[in-house]
Amino acid sequence: MNTLALHPDEARITISRHLYGHFSEHLGRCIYGGFWNADDTFREDVIEALKEIQIPNLRWPGGCFADEYHWRDGIGPRENRPSMVNTNWGGVTENNHFGTHEFLDLCERLGTEPYICGNVGSGTVQELAEWVEYVNFEGISPRADERRKNGRAQPWNVKYWGVGNESWGCGGHMRPEFYADEFRRYATYCRNYGGNRLYKIACGANVDDYKWTEALLKNTPHHLMQGLSLHYYTTNWTDKGPATGFDEAGWFDTLQRTFKMGELLERHGALMDHYDPQRKIGLIVDEWGTWFNVEPATNPGFLYQQNTLRDALVAGIHLHLFHSHAERVHMANLAQTVNVLQAVLLTEGPTLIKTPTWHVFEMYKGHQDAKNIPLHLACGEYTLEGKTLPALHASASKSADGSVLLTLCNLHASDAQPLTVDLGAAFASVTGRTLTADALDTHNTAANPNAIAPQPFDGAILSGNSLTLTVPARSVTALTLNL
């Protein structure tokens, strides 16, 4: 019998809404054809769909693109902006029509915090320092005056700034000690203006490069660094495999790789606890998600892939892991928002497609800024070809009004899971929804945009402090318990 015990009286650590962040890079059709139309207007249906899931922050302009992006090329009249070649993603021409003003206007439309990633790989300290001044300084200065000339009177007061991206790879192939010195220079000249205090994020490790994490923590004054990033993609780099048309072995392998994130959070977190025992520096997982082969007949540099029930399970498990490490993990950013990798939205002409991953973010949004509830799950195993996974994965949170959101992932491809939950308190009612489908690779398309969407779930039965239910196979389920 699978059992779950919740301890709502011990819920003290807040699940920051910033764990539900997103990432938008000048890559494929994320910006152009995603957020931005060919006639230089915002795509309104994309904005409305992102508002529905209450995205708390948005990272831009990259990614690898950030370290070849020079922000001055993307300000002023669009007809005067110089073009460039996007050498990282497809070798296409970038016209720079979507730049600083457009991005920050987008964030205001979305009601989300902007997270700007600066150019360390091919830029200069002066360039990044002047970008901060242009965006954040209210007084009289060359950059602030230029901003006003370009139509923005008041500063945006952007808090989150990344100092380079993947400096161990596409951002300059640096050694950690060299990058630590570079970070010290760049961070010094990224100034606070007015009452705004920058949250400066250093480039952290590639997956399990613990030496990089330790070198940054040892060689960087901690008052300069508010966050340290981490990147991990759920993929087999030797053979990424297709996004659809996979078998149960492909399903299992991807879910197994998902749990690597838990190990990374534990081990990088332990190093951070050693060097930063007061936990002042946040671990920022600003790139995560699945990475499969691109869809047939699409540009391989555009990283366009379909999004299935499997991606929904990957998203649900990741978010659960972030919740359980919320004291150290301050932000996370799914890669990427529209039309790239594990996108929450796909566009096909005028049609907007909400992916299974979008639905998970919508089902889970009640966790944002709620208190994480400690829990103990004892469950059976899901075994395939001699390998095992836990059949279930769970997380719970308590809102200010005392209601509890319990989210459950059933990883098993074919078996439903009976579950008894000790709630640790009495509740008056329970409502639920579940996301599942008959096929493991069920996905939404322009022809069938609702092939997979949450359905009401009324199989949870309350009795005193206990809840019993059967969690459907291959599903993500959200239950709301009200006092």
N, C-alpha and C positions, 0 to 999 in steps of 0.2 A: 504494500500500500504506500502510495506517495503521500507525504505529509509536509505541511508548511506551517511554521509558527511565526507569527508577527509579534513585535514588541513595540507597540505605538507609544508607550510611555517613555521609551528611550530614544525617541526621534528628536535629535538635537542638531544634526548637521544639515545645512541647507543645500539642496540640489540647485545650484545656480542655473538660472535660465540660460546662461552663456554656454552651457554644455550642449545646447541645441542650436549651435551656430552653423553657418554655411559658408561656402567658399565659391567665389566667382573669378575665373581667370579669363584672360584674352586667349581663348583656346577653343577651336572649333566654332560651334554655334551657341556658346554660353552667353556671350555678350551680344554679338550681332546675330539676330535671329532668335535670341533668347530674351534678354531684357530690352533690347534696342532694335527698333525697326529700321528698314532701309531709308525711310523718310526722316530719320533723326528724331523719332518720338519713342516714348516708352511703350512697351507692350503691356497694356492695362490688365489683360487677363492673367498674366504672370504675376503682376503686382498683387492683384486681389487674392490669388491662390497662395502666395507667400504670406500675406496678412492672415489668412485663415489658420496657418500653423504657427503664427506668432514668432517669426524668426527673430532672435534677440540680437544677433550681430551678423555682419557679412564681411568676409575677407576679400581683398582686392589689391592690386591687379594680377597677382600670381602668388605662388607658383614660380616656375622657372621663368615665366615672362617678366616677373617683377625685376629680375636682375639684368634685363636688357631694356627696361622701360625708363624713359627720361620724361619726367612729369611735365616739363615745360612744353613738350610737343603736344600735349593734350589740353591746353588752355587757350583762351582767346577765340576769335571768330573761327568757326569750323572750316571755312573755306581757306583760311590761312594756315591751317595746321599741317605740318609736314607729315608725309607717310613714312612708314618703316616696313621692314621685312620681319615677320614673326619667325625667326630662325628655329625656335624650339618646336613649334606646332604647325607643321604642314608647309612652311615656307611661303605662306600667303602674305599679301600686302595688308598691313594695318593702317587705316586712314586716320586714326586718332580722334575720330568724332565722338567717341565715348571716353571722356577724361575725368579729371578731378571734380569739376562742377557737376557733371552728369552723374557720377557715382554718388557724390554726397547728396545731390538732390534725390536720387533713388532711395538712399537710406532714410532721408526725411519722409519720403512718401510711404515707405514701409514701416516707419516708426522703429527702426533698428539702429544699433550702434555700428558705425563704420570701423573696420579694422584695416588699416593701410599697411602694406608690406613695402618697405623701402628698398632701393637699389644699392646693394653693397658690392655685388659682383663686378659691375661695369660702371658704377657711379662714383660719386665723391662725397666726402663728408659735407662739403659746402652745399651740394645739391640736395641732400636729405634735410640738412638744417634749414635751408630756405623753403623747402616744401612744408615743413612744420610751421614755419613763420607765415607762409602764404595762407595756410589753412586755419591757423589758430590765433594769430596776433590781431588784437582789436585796435591798437594805436596807429600812429603814423610811422610807416617804414616803407622801404621800396617794395617789398613783397606784399604787404597789406594794401598799399595803394594800388598795386597791380591787380589784386583780387577785386577791389572796389571798381576799378576800371572795367573789369570783366563781368561786372553785374552782381557781385555779392558784397553787400555792405558789411554785414556782421560776420564774424568768424564762425566756423562750424564747431570749434572746440572738440576736435577728434582726440579721444583718449588713447585708443589702442594703436600702437605702431610696432610693426615687425622690423627688426634690423637685419635685413637680408633673408633669403630663403634657401634652404638646402645648400648652405655654403660648403658642405662636404662633397657636393656633387655639382649639379648644373649651376649653382650660384658661385662657383669659383674654384672647386676642387681644393679647398683649403685644409690644412692641418688644424686640429682643434686649438692648439696653442696660438697659431697665427690668427685664427678667427677670433679668439678671446681678446687678443690685442686690438684687432680691428673693431670689435664690438665696443671696447672701452672708448675708442676715439669717437665712433659714430654716436654712441649713447651720450657722451659728454656734451655734444653740440646739438642734440635734440632737446631744445629748451622748453621749460614750462612757461606758458604765457597766461597772465591773469590768474584766475582761480583754478584753471585746468591743470591737472597733474597727469603727465603722460604715464601710461602703462607700457613700458618698453619690453618687447619680447625678443629674446635672443634665439638664434637658430640652434635648435637642439639636435638630438640624435636621429640617425637613420635606423629605425627599428631597434635592434639590440646592441647598438654600439655604445656600451656602457662606459668605455674609455672616453668617448666624446663628452658624455654628460659629466663625468668626474673632472675632466680637464676644464670645462667651462666653469663649474662650480668652484674649483680651486684657484683659477686664474682671473676671475672677474669679481670686482668689488660688488657685493650683493646689493648695495644701495642703488647701483646703476641698472639692475636687472629685476624687473617685476615678474617676468614670465620666461619660461624655457620651453621651447616647442618640441614636439615629437611627431614623426610621420610613420604611419604603418598602413599598408594596403593589404586587404585580404585577397591574396592571389598566389598562384604558383607561377613564379617568374619564368620557369623553364617551359611551361605550357599553360597559358592562362585559361584556355578552354573557351567554349562559346557561352554567351550570356543566356541563350535559350537552347533547347534541344539536348540538354545534358541528361544523364541518367542518375540513378540514386547514388552511385559512387561520386559523381560530381557534386551532388547536393551535400553529401556527408563530408567530403574533403573541404569544401568551402566553409561549412559550419565549424569543422575542427580547427581550421586556420583562424577563425574568428576569435577563439579563446586565447590565441597568442597575445591579444591585446591585454588580457588580464595579467599575464606574466610580465608584460612590459610595464604596466602601471605599477605592479608590485616592486619590480627590481629598480626601475628608474626612480620610483618613489622612495625606496630605501636609501639610495644614494643621496637624494635630496634631503631626506630626513637627517642623514649624517652631517651634511654640510649646512643645512638650513633647518635646524630642529624646531624653530618657531613657525615654520611653514609660511614664511612671508612671500616666497617665490612660488608662483603657480605653475603647474605642469599644463601646457597648452597643446592639446592634440589637434593641431590645426590642419591636418590632412588625414582622413581615414575613409575607408569604404572599399567596395569591391572594384576589381579591375580585370575585366575579361577581354577577349578578342573583340575588335570593332565589328559592327554589323556589316554583312557583305555589301560590297559596292559603295562603301563610304570611305572617305579619306582616312587612311590609317593614322594621320597626325591629328585627327579631330576627336579621337577617343569617344566616339558615339556608341553606346551599348544599350540594349534593352534592359528592363528592370522587372524582375519577377518576384514570385512569392519567396524564393530563396533570398533575394536582397532584403525583403522585409524582415526575415528572421535575423539576418546579419545586423540590420539596423537595431532591432529590438534588443539583441544580446549586447551590442556595443553600448547602447544607452544604459542598460542595466549595470554594466561594468563601470561606466563613468559615475553613476549614482553611488556605487559602493566605494568609490575613491574620491568622493566629492570634496573631502577636506583638503586634498592636494591638487586635484584636477579642477582648474578654474574655468577652462574654456575648451570647446571642441568644435571642429568645423568639418562637416561632411563634404567630400569631394565628389561631384560639384553640383551647383544648384540647378542648372538647366542644360540638357542635351549633352552632358559630358560625364562619363563614368557613372557613379551611382546617383544619378540625378533624381531629385524629387519631382521634377517636371520635364516633360518632353514636348516639343512643338513640331507639328507637321502642317505646314501652310498655316491656315487660320485656326487649326485645331490645337487645343491645349489638352495634354494628357497628364493626369495625375497618376503617378506611379505607385506601386505598393509601398515603396519607401515613404512617399508623401503621406500615405494613409497612416503609417506607423507614427510619424511625427505628429499627425493630427490626433491620433488616439492617445499619445503620451504627453500632450502639451500640459495636462494637469499636473505633471511632475515639476514643471518649471517653478522654481523658488519655493517649493514645498520642502518639508523636512523628511529626510531619508529615514525610513523605518528599518531598524535592524531586523533581520529575519534568519531563520534556519530552515533550509529545504533539504529533506531526505527523499530522494527519488530513485527510480530504477534507471537502468542504463539503456542506451540505444547502441546496439552493436551491429557492425557491418564489416565483413571480411577481416575479422579478428581485431578490429579497432573499436573503441568505445567512446561514447559521449554521454553526458547526463541527458536524460530524456526531457527534462524540464529546466527552465531558467526563469527566475522571478525577481521582481523588485516592487517595492511599495513605498508610498510617501503619504504624509499627513499634511493637509492644507490648514490654513489659519482657522477655518470654520470647523475643523475637527473631522471633516470627511477624509476618506482614505482612497487612494487610487492604487489598485493592485494590477500589475501587468505580468502576463505569463507567456512564455514562449514554449511551445511543444516542438522539439526538434525532430521527433520521430516521423519518418516519411509516411508511415502507414498505420500506426497504433495510437488511438486515443488514450489519454492518461487520467484515470480516476485520481482525485485529489481531495484531501481533507485539510482544511485550513483552520488553525487555532488563531482567531483574530486578536486575542489579547484584550478585547473590549466588546461591548454589545453595540450593535448597529440596528437601525430601524428598517433599512431597506438596502437592496443591492440592484444595480442595473449593469448591463454589460453589452459589449460588442466583440465580435471575433472576425479576424481576417484569415481566410483560408480558401482553398480551391481544390478541385479534383486532381489537377496536374501540378507537379513540382515547379514547372516553368511557366505557369499561367502568368500572363502579362496583359497590360492594357495597350490598345492601339487606337489610331484614329477611327478605324472601322468599328471597333468595339472598346470604347473608352472605359467601360465599367465591367469588363470581364472579371476583375477582382476588386472588391471594395468591401469595407466592413459591413457585417450583417448583425442584427440584434441577437444577443445571446441571453436566453432566459433559463439556462440550465443550472444556475447557481442557487442553492437553497440555504437560507439562513436558519439557524437553530441556536438560540442563545449566543454564545461567543464563538460558535463554530459555523463554518461554511463548507459545503460539499458541492463538488461539481465534477464533470468529466471534461477535461481540456481536449478539444478536437485535435486530431493528428495534423501535423505540418501547419501550425497556426500561431498567430499572435492574438492574444485575448486581453482586453482591458475591462476591469470591473471597478465600479465606483460604489463605495459603501458610505451611506449617509447616516448620521445620528438620528 
